[in-house]
Amino acid sequence: MQAQSTHGIAPVLSLRGISKRFPGVRALNDVQLDLFPGRVTALIGENGAGKSTIVKILTGIYQPDEGTISVDGREIRFPTAQAASVAGVTAIHQETVLFDELTIAENIFIGHAPRGRFGLIDRTQMVEEARRLLTSIGADLDPKVRLRDLGIASKHLVAIARALSIDARVVIMDEPTAALSHKEIHELYELVEKLKAQGKAILFISHKFDEIFRIADHYTVFRDGQFVGEGEMSGVNETQLVQMMVGRSVDQIFPKRPAAIGEPVLTVAGYCHPTEFDEIGFTLHRGEILGFYGLVGAGRSEVMQSLFGITKPSKGACRVEGQVRVIRSTAEAVEAGIVYVPEDRGRQGTVKGLPIFQNITLPSLGRTSRSGFLRLAEEFALAREYTQRLDLRAASLDQDVGLLSGGNQQKVVIAKWLATRPRVIILDEPTKGIDIGSKAAVHAFMSELAAQGLAVIMVSSEIPEVLGMSDRVIVMREGRIAAEFAGKSMTPENLVRAAVGIEEAA
């Protein structure tokens, strides 16, 4: 018997009793999922809940060990990605899989281009079909333009047009807004509404609750590879979803502990860069969490990368515990006691292909080697110390860091730099793209570090996070410091006004 939503709509696609095992790991255990025509289903769960595995099963990359997949009530198998595509299932990932050197039209129809006489590609028809698809989703793009000339948002539109070119009935959107601006996010919402109007069944995966409540009609929750529950978004609130996700009540998402603010550790004065920022000056104290807030392009990350020696300022002074430091490289920054956890942990923070323990000990090889030879026991001991402090979830310290969930990869990056025993740790978007349970763990550890006397800088675009974790907040706009807030003046309204330049905040 086919499942039906509370609106009496039969699902286009149903999964029942799906299980998937990997060596030493049971990724999915007897899960179910229904996707309905003209409706958005949000798949919700912590990192490691099984969301990525279910997407790979739906797109034919993995095959389930047990269970059934049904389309329109008829059981079907997806032995290959091509089989899933033929059945009308397509996925648009956070990082679009497209080809920069090809045109938009070629990207849309790669692998299934229209053919003319003698089996040759009919380029005229391909361009016209691409133009029609782009118009149908409101994308004002020239099909003949090469992809390399497009921005991220436009590339997402090309990926969606590509999905529709195979007459997709099920569209999977996996963290589609992660790299988009606020304006582009709202344009994506409008596009989702168009896809719904065309009767597409949409699976929407996001860690952002505001997006889920804005865009989804139905929800399904996974926890630890198991199905927890489902229902209509209109009948649930954020607190209930969090409890379903984590199996417990997360009463304190921002567990800021009171810390004794000590003497200045880092003093920055007159820091300038020819193109990125100008006249940056601030003081950071022992035991303090100093938040940096601003809109995209405000220059926050650029300032932090300069303090870490990735880029060089044109002028300015930096003092660490009263001593002038000229930082011209990341090695000099680490030597001065300044470390930086980047926003892009996958590309800048970890070395994929290396095990967890080697990622953690890379900056500390002087402590784990003798006479030029690495001591494996000392590497493991150092890695174990910090992974235990951060409650890292992994099969072993030998596990490839690339196989970890986003939240656990973030913990590896933080552990790597803490092992150098820094004086200042800079966390750039520390909880971006990780689930609410892992966010709470990272926030708790940040608070613990400050309580132990470490000086912490946190760059964040999330106002609740900035206000919930910071002792003071500096707001940047167009490469300059626009305002600084502390105590009762730290309000969402003041931060936004300073960030957009509506008025001078008090």
Order of alpha helices (4+ residues) and beta strands (2+ residues): beta-beta-beta-alpha-beta-beta-alpha-beta-alpha-alpha-alpha-beta-alpha-beta-alpha-beta-beta-alpha-beta-beta-beta-alpha-beta-beta-alpha-beta-alpha-beta-beta-alpha-alpha-beta-alpha-beta-alpha-beta-beta-alpha
